[in-house]
Amino acid sequence: MYEASDEDDSYPEDNATAASKKLRSTNTSTRAHLQSSREQLPSPEASSANDGPILTRRASNRKRKGSSKKPARNPPPRPQKWTIANPNWAVNWRKAIDYPPGPRSNLTTTIDKREIEMLDEGRFLNDSLINFYLGWLQRKLQQEDPELARRIYIHNTFFYTTLTPGNKGFNYNAVKRWTRNIDLLSFDYIVVPVNDLEENHWYLAIICNAPKLLPDKPDSEAPGTVDNPIQLDSPGNSVNNLKEPPLPSPPLAKTPEVEVIDLEPDTDVPKPEEQDEPPKPKPQRKRRGKARRKYDPTKPRIIILDSLAKSRSPASTNLKKYLVAEIAERKQIDVVPPRAIGMSAVGIPRQNNGYDCGVFLLSYVEEFLKQPDEFSRQILQAEDLDMEFQKAPDLRRTIRDILFSLQRSVEIIEIH
């Protein structure tokens, strides 16, 4: 039998002890080496003094959660006010101007210093300025193309707010007398400036082909043939006293708005047919944007031109009701209310601020009066508009120049 010697009995204990001592010695050596390495690294103060590199932690490229805030944009600079840049302007403004000259019309208004200040950049246009430029454009058209002028009627800015008190109701009786001396249904185009009192926003409505709402008549009695042309500036066409529109009534409970858009599908939907075999897949084509709806330019239509590109279905509905009421009152004919005839113009200039809506309204009217048939056709046929609209600052300057020119004319008349 094997008997362990003294060396054999001590071997396991001695080897373990030796291994332990060796491991401790290694750890001690490693720690000493690390400590020595740290001591050799330059301190920040020493590095700064010696212009040596400073060891820093590399910044992480990862975005922390909740730190995706965009840097605040600087607000756009305020536009320079013409009246401040030209402090002597008031010296050249002698007295208020009543326009148009001659007998009062529905667009007659008074312009004074207050309106000149409103032509500064950053200011809203009021009723007086809008009615003034509408009257100026109408008078210019009457002088340049009287025949075309007889096809267009322009309401003033108080018409729609009176028709729809508080932007909620509908009161035809309130405006019934406004057109008692004209045949509104003989005009191919009816221009309606709209002031949304709730949003403090101006936009434009153009009623096209209103005579087409009347029942068919023999050619000799076709609507629109007027033996005695109507003078739009005649006394009978005036509103006795132009007053500021009444303050809006307290807001009523909101009711769902009816979308005044032609709901007929563009094309008839074919009925499914039974097939023995599944149809072969057609090659995929690139997806395109939604095609614009086209409308017949010879049919009655209400075009809404809004520089904020908002839906204005209630305005289309109210103007349609107004036309039906006007036909019943003037023609003694009860017509079936037409289906939805409102549409919103696309591809027109839009405002990029909160104060130029009135200027854009006037630019739409200005361009429309140059070629009304082509203007409406291009919009109804969803074509790209081939027109040059005045930019807002330029149009403000144009109106201001006209007013000071009229002011000088008044001075010349008074001198003589």
GINOR-V48585 format. One record per residue. N is the residue number from 1. RES is the residue in three letters. SS is DSSP state (H for helix, E for strand, L for the rest). NEAR is the number of other C-alpha atoms within 12 Angstrom. D_CENTER is the distance of its C-alpha to the mean C-alpha in Angstrom with 1 decimal. Layout:
N,RES,SS,NEAR,D_CENTER ; N,RES,SS,NEAR,D_CENTER
This chain:
1,MET,L,3,110.0 ; 2,TYR,L,5,107.7 ; 3,GLU,L,8,108.0 ; 4,ALA,L,10,105.5 ; 5,SER,L,9,106.8 ; 6,ASP,H,10,105.8 ; 7,GLU,H,12,103.3 ; 8,ASP,H,13,101.8 ; 9,ASP,H,12,101.4 ; 10,SER,H,13,99.6 ; 11,TYR,H,14,97.3 ; 12,PRO,H,13,94.2 ; 13,GLU,H,13,94.1 ; 14,ASP,H,15,94.7 ; 15,ASN,H,15,92.1 ; 16,ALA,H,13,89.4 ; 17,THR,H,14,90.2 ; 18,ALA,H,14,90.1 ; 19,ALA,H,14,86.7 ; 20,SER,H,14,85.3 ; 21,LYS,H,14,86.6 ; 22,LYS,H,14,85.1 ; 23,LEU,H,14,81.6 ; 24,ARG,H,14,81.8 ; 25,SER,H,14,82.9 ; 26,THR,H,14,80.0 ; 27,ASN,H,14,77.4 ; 28,THR,H,14,78.9 ; 29,SER,H,14,78.8 ; 30,THR,H,14,75.1 ; 31,ARG,H,14,74.1 ; 32,ALA,H,14,76.1 ; 33,HIS,H,14,74.4 ; 34,LEU,H,14,70.9 ; 35,GLN,H,13,71.9 ; 36,SER,H,12,73.3 ; 37,SER,H,12,70.1 ; 38,ARG,H,12,68.0 ; 39,GLU,H,11,70.3 ; 40,GLN,H,11,69.9 ; 41,LEU,L,17,66.1 ; 42,PRO,L,18,65.1 ; 43,SER,L,18,63.6 ; 44,PRO,H,15,60.3 ; 45,GLU,H,14,62.2 ; 46,ALA,H,14,64.5 ; 47,SER,H,14,61.8 ; 48,SER,H,13,59.9 ; 49,ALA,H,12,63.1 ; 50,ASN,H,12,64.1 ; 51,ASP,L,12,60.6 ; 52,GLY,L,14,61.0 ; 53,PRO,L,15,58.3 ; 54,ILE,L,17,57.1 ; 55,LEU,L,13,56.7 ; 56,THR,L,8,53.4 ; 57,ARG,L,6,51.6 ; 58,ARG,L,8,49.1 ; 59,ALA,L,7,45.5 ; 60,SER,L,7,44.1 ; 61,ASN,L,6,41.2 ; 62,ARG,L,9,40.2 ; 63,LYS,L,10,37.1 ; 64,ARG,L,9,38.0 ; 65,LYS,L,7,36.3 ; 66,GLY,L,7,33.7 ; 67,SER,L,9,33.4 ; 68,SER,L,9,30.3 ; 69,LYS,L,10,28.1 ; 70,LYS,L,7,25.9 ; 71,PRO,L,7,26.8 ; 72,ALA,L,6,24.7 ; 73,ARG,L,8,22.4 ; 74,ASN,L,7,23.0 ; 75,PRO,L,7,20.3 ; 76,PRO,L,10,18.9 ; 77,PRO,L,10,21.2 ; 78,ARG,L,12,20.4 ; 79,PRO,L,18,19.8 ; 80,GLN,L,16,23.0 ; 81,LYS,L,21,23.4 ; 82,TRP,H,24,24.9 ; 83,THR,H,24,27.1 ; 84,ILE,H,16,28.6 ; 85,ALA,H,13,29.2 ; 86,ASN,L,15,30.9 ; 87,PRO,L,13,32.9 ; 88,ASN,L,11,35.0 ; 89,TRP,H,19,32.3 ; 90,ALA,H,21,33.4 ; 91,VAL,H,14,36.8 ; 92,ASN,H,21,35.6 ; 93,TRP,L,27,33.8 ; 94,ARG,L,21,36.7 ; 95,LYS,L,22,35.4 ; 96,ALA,L,24,32.5 ; 97,ILE,E,30,31.4 ; 98,ASP,E,26,31.3 ; 99,TYR,E,34,29.3 ; 100,PRO,L,31,29.9 ; 101,PRO,L,21,33.6 ; 102,GLY,L,16,36.1 ; 103,PRO,L,21,36.0 ; 104,ARG,L,25,33.1 ; 105,SER,L,36,30.4 ; 106,ASN,L,39,27.4 ; 107,LEU,L,46,25.3 ; 108,THR,L,42,28.0 ; 109,THR,E,38,26.9 ; 110,THR,E,30,28.3 ; 111,ILE,E,35,27.1 ; 112,ASP,L,26,28.8 ; 113,LYS,H,26,28.7 ; 114,ARG,H,22,26.2 ; 115,GLU,H,31,23.6 ; 116,ILE,H,38,24.6 ; 117,GLU,H,30,23.9 ; 118,MET,H,30,20.3 ; 119,LEU,L,40,19.7 ; 120,ASP,L,33,20.3 ; 121,GLU,L,30,17.7 ; 122,GLY,L,26,16.1 ; 123,ARG,L,29,16.6 ; 124,PHE,L,31,14.7 ; 125,LEU,L,38,15.8 ; 126,ASN,L,34,18.0 ; 127,ASP,H,36,19.2 ; 128,SER,H,36,22.0 ; 129,LEU,H,41,20.1 ; 130,ILE,H,46,17.7 ; 131,ASN,H,41,20.8 ; 132,PHE,H,37,22.8 ; 133,TYR,H,42,20.7 ; 134,LEU,H,42,20.4 ; 135,GLY,H,39,24.1 ; 136,TRP,H,32,24.8 ; 137,LEU,H,33,23.0 ; 138,GLN,H,40,24.9 ; 139,ARG,H,31,28.2 ; 140,LYS,H,19,27.8 ; 141,LEU,H,29,27.3 ; 142,GLN,H,25,30.4 ; 143,GLN,H,14,32.4 ; 144,GLU,H,15,31.5 ; 145,ASP,L,18,31.3 ; 146,PRO,H,18,32.7 ; 147,GLU,H,18,32.9 ; 148,LEU,H,25,29.2 ; 149,ALA,H,31,28.4 ; 150,ARG,L,34,30.5 ; 151,ARG,L,38,28.2 ; 152,ILE,E,41,25.1 ; 153,TYR,E,44,24.7 ; 154,ILE,E,47,22.0 ; 155,HIS,L,39,21.7 ; 156,ASN,L,42,21.3 ; 157,THR,L,43,18.8 ; 158,PHE,H,36,21.4 ; 159,PHE,H,40,21.9 ; 160,TYR,H,40,19.3 ; 161,THR,H,38,20.0 ; 162,THR,H,36,23.6 ; 163,LEU,H,35,23.4 ; 164,THR,L,34,21.7 ; 165,PRO,H,30,23.4 ; 166,GLY,H,24,21.7 ; 167,ASN,H,32,18.8 ; 168,LYS,L,27,21.4 ; 169,GLY,L,24,24.3 ; 170,PHE,L,25,25.0 ; 171,ASN,L,22,27.5 ; 172,TYR,H,29,28.3 ; 173,ASN,H,19,31.4 ; 174,ALA,H,20,29.4 ; 175,VAL,L,27,28.1 ; 176,LYS,H,24,31.0 ; 177,ARG,H,23,32.8 ; 178,TRP,H,32,29.8 ; 179,THR,H,33,30.6 ; 180,ARG,L,21,34.3 ; 181,ASN,L,22,35.4 ; 182,ILE,L,28,33.2 ; 183,ASP,L,35,32.9 ; 184,LEU,H,41,29.2 ; 185,LEU,H,39,30.0 ; 186,SER,H,33,31.3 ; 187,PHE,L,33,28.0 ; 188,ASP,L,36,26.4 ; 189,TYR,E,40,22.9 ; 190,ILE,E,37,21.7 ; 191,VAL,E,42,18.6 ; 192,VAL,E,41,17.2 ; 193,PRO,E,44,14.8 ; 194,VAL,E,44,13.6 ; 195,ASN,E,39,13.6 ; 196,ASP,E,31,12.9 ; 197,LEU,L,26,15.7 ; 198,GLU,L,19,15.4 ; 199,GLU,L,17,12.0 ; 200,ASN,L,19,12.6 ; 201,HIS,E,31,9.4 ; 202,TRP,E,40,9.6 ; 203,TYR,E,42,8.6 ; 204,LEU,E,47,11.2 ; 205,ALA,E,43,13.8 ; 206,ILE,E,46,16.6 ; 207,ILE,E,45,19.7 ; 208,CYS,E,43,21.7 ; 209,ASN,L,35,25.5 ; 210,ALA,H,38,26.2 ; 211,PRO,H,33,30.0 ; 212,LYS,H,28,30.1 ; 213,LEU,H,37,29.9 ; 214,LEU,L,31,33.4 ; 215,PRO,L,19,36.5 ; 216,ASP,L,13,38.1 ; 217,LYS,L,14,40.5 ; 218,PRO,L,9,43.1 ; 219,ASP,H,9,42.0 ; 220,SER,H,11,43.7 ; 221,GLU,H,15,41.5 ; 222,ALA,L,18,38.2 ; 223,PRO,L,26,35.2 ; 224,GLY,L,27,33.8 ; 225,THR,L,22,37.3 ; 226,VAL,L,20,37.8 ; 227,ASP,L,13,41.3 ; 228,ASN,L,10,40.4 ; 229,PRO,L,21,37.1 ; 230,ILE,L,27,35.1 ; 231,GLN,L,28,34.4 ; 232,LEU,L,36,31.0 ; 233,ASP,L,31,32.2 ; 234,SER,L,21,35.3 ; 235,PRO,H,22,36.2 ; 236,GLY,H,21,36.0 ; 237,ASN,H,28,32.3 ; 238,SER,L,28,31.6 ; 239,VAL,L,30,30.6 ; 240,ASN,L,17,33.6 ; 241,ASN,L,16,31.9 ; 242,LEU,L,24,28.2 ; 243,LYS,L,21,27.6 ; 244,GLU,L,18,24.8 ; 245,PRO,L,27,23.3 ; 246,PRO,L,19,25.2 ; 247,LEU,L,17,24.1 ; 248,PRO,L,22,22.5 ; 249,SER,L,17,25.3 ; 250,PRO,L,14,25.7 ; 251,PRO,L,15,23.5 ; 252,LEU,L,13,25.2 ; 253,ALA,L,8,25.6 ; 254,LYS,L,10,22.6 ; 255,THR,L,10,23.4 ; 256,PRO,L,8,22.0 ; 257,GLU,L,16,19.3 ; 258,VAL,L,18,20.3 ; 259,GLU,L,21,18.1 ; 260,VAL,L,28,18.2 ; 261,ILE,L,28,18.4 ; 262,ASP,L,23,21.6 ; 263,LEU,L,15,23.7 ; 264,GLU,L,15,26.4 ; 265,PRO,L,11,26.9 ; 266,ASP,L,12,26.5 ; 267,THR,L,9,30.2 ; 268,ASP,L,7,33.1 ; 269,VAL,L,8,34.1 ; 270,PRO,L,7,37.7 ; 271,LYS,L,6,40.4 ; 272,PRO,L,6,42.1 ; 273,GLU,L,9,45.6 ; 274,GLU,L,8,48.6 ; 275,GLN,L,8,49.6 ; 276,ASP,L,7,52.8 ; 277,GLU,L,8,51.3 ; 278,PRO,L,9,48.0 ; 279,PRO,L,9,45.7 ; 280,LYS,L,8,45.7 ; 281,PRO,L,8,42.7 ; 282,LYS,L,7,40.4 ; 283,PRO,L,6,39.5 ; 284,GLN,L,7,36.2 ; 285,ARG,L,7,33.5 ; 286,LYS,L,6,30.6 ; 287,ARG,L,7,27.6 ; 288,ARG,L,8,24.6 ; 289,GLY,L,6,21.0 ; 290,LYS,L,6,20.3 ; 291,ALA,L,12,20.9 ; 292,ARG,L,19,18.4 ; 293,ARG,L,22,19.7 ; 294,LYS,L,25,21.3 ; 295,TYR,L,29,22.1 ; 296,ASP,L,21,25.0 ; 297,PRO,L,28,23.9 ; 298,THR,L,21,27.0 ; 299,LYS,L,26,26.2 ; 300,PRO,L,34,24.4 ; 301,ARG,E,42,20.7 ; 302,ILE,E,46,17.7 ; 303,ILE,E,47,14.6 ; 304,ILE,E,43,11.2 ; 305,LEU,E,46,8.7 ; 306,ASP,L,40,5.3 ; 307,SER,L,35,3.0 ; 308,LEU,L,30,1.1 ; 309,ALA,L,24,4.1 ; 310,LYS,L,23,6.4 ; 311,SER,L,25,9.9 ; 312,ARG,L,35,11.3 ; 313,SER,H,28,14.9 ; 314,PRO,H,33,16.7 ; 315,ALA,H,45,15.6 ; 316,SER,H,38,16.9 ; 317,THR,H,35,20.0 ; 318,ASN,H,38,20.7 ; 319,LEU,H,44,20.5 ; 320,LYS,H,35,22.7 ; 321,LYS,H,31,25.1 ; 322,TYR,H,36,25.1 ; 323,LEU,H,42,26.2 ; 324,VAL,H,30,28.9 ; 325,ALA,H,29,30.2 ; 326,GLU,H,34,30.2 ; 327,ILE,H,31,32.3 ; 328,ALA,H,21,34.7 ; 329,GLU,H,23,35.1 ; 330,ARG,H,23,35.5 ; 331,LYS,H,22,37.1 ; 332,GLN,L,13,38.9 ; 333,ILE,L,17,37.6 ; 334,ASP,L,19,36.4 ; 335,VAL,L,22,34.1 ; 336,VAL,L,16,33.0 ; 337,PRO,L,23,29.4 ; 338,PRO,L,26,27.6 ; 339,ARG,L,23,26.1 ; 340,ALA,L,26,22.4 ; 341,ILE,L,39,21.0 ; 342,GLY,E,37,17.2 ; 343,MET,E,42,14.9 ; 344,SER,E,38,11.3 ; 345,ALA,L,41,10.9 ; 346,VAL,L,29,10.5 ; 347,GLY,L,23,11.3 ; 348,ILE,L,31,9.5 ; 349,PRO,L,29,8.4 ; 350,ARG,L,29,5.1 ; 351,GLN,L,25,5.6 ; 352,ASN,L,16,7.8 ; 353,ASN,L,21,9.1 ; 354,GLY,L,21,9.2 ; 355,TYR,L,29,10.8 ; 356,ASP,L,36,9.6 ; 357,CYS,H,39,7.6 ; 358,GLY,H,45,11.0 ; 359,VAL,H,49,11.8 ; 360,PHE,H,40,9.1 ; 361,LEU,H,47,10.4 ; 362,LEU,H,48,13.8 ; 363,SER,H,40,13.4 ; 364,TYR,H,46,12.5 ; 365,VAL,H,43,15.6 ; 366,GLU,H,33,17.6 ; 367,GLU,H,29,17.4 ; 368,PHE,H,40,17.9 ; 369,LEU,H,37,21.0 ; 370,LYS,H,26,22.6 ; 371,GLN,L,25,23.0 ; 372,PRO,H,31,21.7 ; 373,ASP,H,24,23.7 ; 374,GLU,H,22,22.6 ; 375,PHE,H,33,19.0 ; 376,SER,H,45,18.9 ; 377,ARG,H,27,21.4 ; 378,GLN,H,26,19.4 ; 379,ILE,H,36,16.3 ; 380,LEU,H,35,18.7 ; 381,GLN,L,25,20.8 ; 382,ALA,L,25,18.0 ; 383,GLU,L,22,19.2 ; 384,ASP,L,20,17.8 ; 385,LEU,L,24,16.9 ; 386,ASP,L,18,19.8 ; 387,MET,L,24,18.4 ; 388,GLU,L,17,18.0 ; 389,PHE,L,27,15.0 ; 390,GLN,L,24,15.9 ; 391,LYS,L,24,14.4 ; 392,ALA,H,33,13.3 ; 393,PRO,H,26,16.7 ; 394,ASP,H,20,18.6 ; 395,LEU,H,30,17.4 ; 396,ARG,H,36,18.2 ; 397,ARG,H,24,21.5 ; 398,THR,H,24,22.1 ; 399,ILE,H,36,21.7 ; 400,ARG,H,31,24.0 ; 401,ASP,H,19,26.5 ; 402,ILE,H,24,26.7 ; 403,LEU,H,34,27.4 ; 404,PHE,H,28,30.1 ; 405,SER,H,17,31.6 ; 406,LEU,H,28,31.9 ; 407,GLN,H,29,33.4 ; 408,ARG,H,21,36.0 ; 409,SER,H,20,36.7 ; 410,VAL,H,22,37.4 ; 411,GLU,H,18,39.8 ; 412,ILE,H,12,41.6 ; 413,ILE,H,10,42.1 ; 414,GLU,H,11,43.5 ; 415,ILE,H,8,45.8 ; 416,HIS,L,7,47.3
